[in-house]
């Protein structure tokens, strides 16, 4: 049997607001990967996500561990017009 049939897959997504930021985080318990290796290969998926984050004046953080899953976090500053007064 392969590892995929032995380990149930889980994906958790969270969206929250912290003061003047919107934070979106996704975590899975999949096979994971080395983000630095993916950057070196110019992975178009990661490059595209990074570009979109920058267009929103945001920050994208990708953490992966081979064999232990991946976490992607996006932080976007909210425009002043959306903040409570």
N, C-alpha and C positions, 0 to 999 in steps of 0.2 A: 504494500500500500504506500501511496505517496504521502508526503507531509500534508498536502492539501486536503486529503480525505480524513486525516486524523485530527486536525486542529480546526475548530469552528472559527470562521472569520467574523471579526467584529470591526465595525466602523463607527466612530463617534464623531459627531459634528456639534459645535457649540458656537453660537453667535451671542455676543454680549456688548454692552456699552459700558465703557469706563470713562467717566468725566467727559473729555472732549475727543474720545476715540471710539471707533467701532472695531471689535476684534472678532475675527472668524478663525476658528481652529478646527482642523480635521485630523483625526488620529486613527490608524488602523493597526491591526496586529499581524499584517501580512508578512511577506518575505523580506521587506525592507530593501534598502540600497544605500550606497555611499554617495551622498550629495556632491562631494568634491569630485568624485570620479565622473558623475553625470555632468557637472559643469565643464570638466575638461573635454568631454565628448560633445559639448554644446547641445545638450538635449533640448530639442525644440519645445517640448512641453514645459520644462522648467524655465526656459528663456522667455516663452510667451507669458507665463504667469508672472515672472519678474517684471516684464515690460508693462503689463496691465497694472500691477501694483504701483509702479512708478508714475504711470499716467494719472493715478488717483492720489498722488503724493503720499503713497503708502509704503509699507515695508513688508516684504515677504521673507519668512524664515522657514527653511526646510531642514528637518532633522530626520535622518534615517539611519537605521542600524541593520546591516545585513542579518537576516534571520529573526529580527525582532520588531519589524514594523516601521512606520513612517508617521511623522507629525508635520503638518504644514500649518503655519500661523500667518495670518494677514492682519496688519494693523493699519487703519486708515484714520487720519485726522478728520473730524467732522467740521464742516463749515460753521462759522459763528452763528449763522442764521438758524441752525438746527439745535443750538444749545439752549437749555432753559435759562430764563432771565431771573 
